[in-house]
Amino acid sequence: MLALIYFYTLAFVLVVAAVGVVTARNPVHAALFLILSFVTSAILWLLLEAEFLAMVLVLVYVGAVMVLFLFVVMMLDVNVEGGRGRFTRYAPFGGLIAAIMFMELGFVVWWRNLGLPVMETPVPHDADYSNTKELGAVLYTEHVYAFELAAFILLLAIVAAIVLTMRRRPGLKTQVVSEQVKIRREDRVRIVKMEAEKD
Amino acid sequence: MAAWIETLLAFGANLWAMLPPIVQELIVTLLQILPLVIVVILCVAFLTYFERKIIGYMQGRIGPNRVGPKGLLQPFADVIKLLLKEIVIPANSNRYLFLIAPILVLVPALATWAVIPIFPGFAIANIDAGLLYVLALTSLGVYGVILAGWATNSKYALLGAMRSAAQIVAYEIAMGFALVGVLMAGGSLNLGKIIEAQSGGVMNWFWLPLFPLFLVYFISGVAETNRAPFDVAEGESEIVAGFHVEYSGAAFAMFFLGEYANIILISALTVVMFLGGWHSFFSGPWFAVLDQTPLAFLREPGFFWLALKMCFFLYLFLWFRATFPRYRYDQIMRLGWKVFLPITIVWIFVEGVMAWSGIGPWST
């Protein structure tokens, strides 16, 4: 009962936020709506006992990716009115995709009524069931090669991104920290003993 | 006399039994949340008082001493003053975001308290993925700062917000990696179990085997809360007050509350992760002689120890502010990305080797 109330409230918020993402004029508002939809879908995942995925969604997408995204959007000088002319150009294509998705959703509902085998409602686990532990056990035993491969590809992407953006321009003045630390007083200050000038 | 009290109690019990279980649970949870929030807010109030007092004494001044005995009522005078002031909303600001931003700073700082084990066996939400919850919620705090900076529509505010966001993102990664070390040593994501894994005396607390992570975590915590010496986001000598330059009255009070609630939270988390939470200083075998003396109660775990250790870290926050000059911005970035991050990663490997070869308290 309570879960249903949560579900419908959150689903409503999620749909409103998702509509907000595409209809908001201001790109910053759109990004914020996207964040709201991430957070609500994370809570929806909590209702499905997928607490690890929910937390990681908030941690990675809301906590890191969207922060940088928002950062970039704020820095851009986006012309708010400029985007409106393109709406009519892309509307037929968007409408086609929307129609396909609605058809697919309709099929799913329709199939259920044909009496085909449908997965039964899963039984909720006990309170001490640890979704994180289960996921870890599977990832590190059954799927360990795929997991390591994914990690390796991500590492490669990090290195590649850094290599692509790092360029040494000639004549650029940078601070070499080791040089700065190495400096002694004698290198910078010279104390000169001299007679007082009597005049 | 006693009869009507009994009738009243019976009536109350009946009324309670009539409520649906959902509502009962809701009421019980609310009754747990409310005292905690009130205590945190009172702690914030007196933390500001002690900050001014301690920094005052460190600088050879007396600090606030006019309102109430020894100035103890000063925080309440400040709160009343702030609440009575007008909230000025700049004409060209983004009105809604401008007003939402302070709330977004405060909410994660308070919501994280839900999973912190306050005394043995009790946390408001004793969830299994407590550590992940902490990481997820602390990563949300940055939005309030960014939005405040952007919505104000002022150059100073935007500069402050950018500095703060870059800084928080950088140090959050080091913090997350430090917590990976804690979860490896504790063997659980549940904060209560992490504390239990540290039982058995001061030498079994994680500060010793995870010493570099402990330092990295606490310093990153200082940076994360935008406190001196990492307070470039406010930078009152360069960008006036940074992201909250245009905020006044109650909205400013919310930022203030959020910042100090975050400080208390970081202290609590450091204690829980590295200093044994509610374990007693005297719980180790070294102090077993105390068992026969009347001082045996000192070996009991309890809320008192958590509070005592937290006070130490809170004092460190104030001490830092009175001691260190502000970091230069590029040096902050260097420290976060090029020093702390490698240290944490290396120590996770070291810890793996330690656990594999059976060195360290968690292997026994």
Contacts between the chains, C-beta under 8 A, distances in Angstrom:
chain1	res1	chain2	res2	distance
A	1	B	22	7.0
A	2	B	22	5.2
A	28	B	94	7.9
A	28	B	97	7.8
A	28	B	150	6.5
A	32	B	97	7.6
A	32	B	147	7.7
A	35	B	143	7.3
A	51	B	127	7.4
A	51	B	128	7.1
A	51	B	129	4.9
A	51	B	132	7.6
A	52	B	129	6.3
A	52	B	132	6.9
A	55	B	129	5.6
A	55	B	132	3.8
A	55	B	133	6.1
A	55	B	135	7.4
A	55	B	136	4.8
A	56	B	132	7.2
A	56	B	136	7.9
A	58	B	136	4.0
A	58	B	137	7.9
A	58	B	139	7.3
A	58	B	140	7.2
A	59	B	132	6.9
A	59	B	135	5.4
A	59	B	136	4.5
A	59	B	139	5.7
A	59	B	176	8.0
A	62	B	136	7.7
A	62	B	139	7.0
A	62	B	140	6.5
A	63	B	135	7.8
A	63	B	136	6.5
A	63	B	139	2.7
A	63	B	140	6.4
A	63	B	142	7.7
A	63	B	172	7.1
A	64	B	139	6.9
A	64	B	169	6.6
A	64	B	172	7.6
A	67	B	142	5.7
A	67	B	143	7.4
A	67	B	146	7.0
A	67	B	165	6.1
A	67	B	169	5.8
A	68	B	169	7.2
A	70	B	143	7.9
A	70	B	146	6.0
A	71	B	146	7.3
A	71	B	162	7.3
A	71	B	165	6.0
A	74	B	146	7.5
A	74	B	150	5.1
A	74	B	158	7.5
A	128	B	128	7.4
A	130	B	128	4.8
A	130	B	129	7.9
A	130	B	189	8.0
A	131	B	128	7.7
A	131	B	129	7.6
A	132	B	128	6.8
A	132	B	129	5.5
A	132	B	132	7.3
A	132	B	189	5.8
A	175	B	330	7.5
A	177	B	334	6.8
